Amino acid sequence: MNNAAFSIKAFAGYLFALGAVLLIAPNVLLALTAFALLGLANPMLALFGAMDLAGALWTIAALKKAA
């Protein structure tokens, strides 16, 4: 398996776990909404955005290396 495929599978696993949490206990994560960047909510939400950004950057780097 090349790096691009691995990064996509790892990111899919992260999204699957996040989706499961949102199905089981949505209020835990929804209480953290996009207002974190505005200082209106818990800044812990920014961690989810950072994980999404890291996954996207990892995939982009792997795809460029494979090309």
Backbone hydrogen bonds, N-H to C=O, Kabsch-Sander energy under -0.5 kcal/mol:
donor,donor_aa,acceptor,acceptor_aa,energy
6,F,2,N,-2.1
7,S,3,N,-2.5
8,I,4,A,-2.0
9,K,5,A,-2.2
10,A,6,F,-2.5
11,F,7,S,-2.3
12,A,8,I,-2.2
13,G,9,K,-1.9
14,Y,10,A,-1.9
15,L,11,F,-2.5
16,F,12,A,-2.5
17,A,13,G,-2.2
18,L,14,Y,-2.4
19,G,15,L,-2.6
20,A,16,F,-2.1
21,V,17,A,-2.0
22,L,18,L,-2.2
23,L,19,G,-1.8
24,I,20,A,-2.3
25,A,21,V,-2.9
28,V,25,A,-1.1
29,L,25,A,-0.7
30,L,26,P,-3.2
31,A,27,N,-1.3
32,L,29,L,-1.7
33,T,30,L,-1.4
36,A,33,T,-1.3
37,L,34,A,-1.0
39,G,36,A,-1.1
40,L,35,F,-2.4
41,A,35,F,-0.8
45,L,42,N,-1.5
46,A,43,P,-1.4
47,L,44,M,-1.5
48,F,44,M,-0.6
48,F,45,L,-1.1
49,G,45,L,-1.3
50,A,46,A,-2.3
51,M,47,L,-2.2
52,D,48,F,-2.1
53,L,49,G,-2.5
54,A,50,A,-2.6
55,G,51,M,-2.3
56,A,52,D,-2.2
57,L,53,L,-2.7
58,W,54,A,-2.3
59,T,55,G,-2.1
60,I,56,A,-2.5
61,A,57,L,-2.4
62,A,58,W,-2.2
63,L,59,T,-2.6
64,K,60,I,-2.3
65,K,61,A,-2.0
66,A,62,A,-1.9
67,A,63,L,-1.3
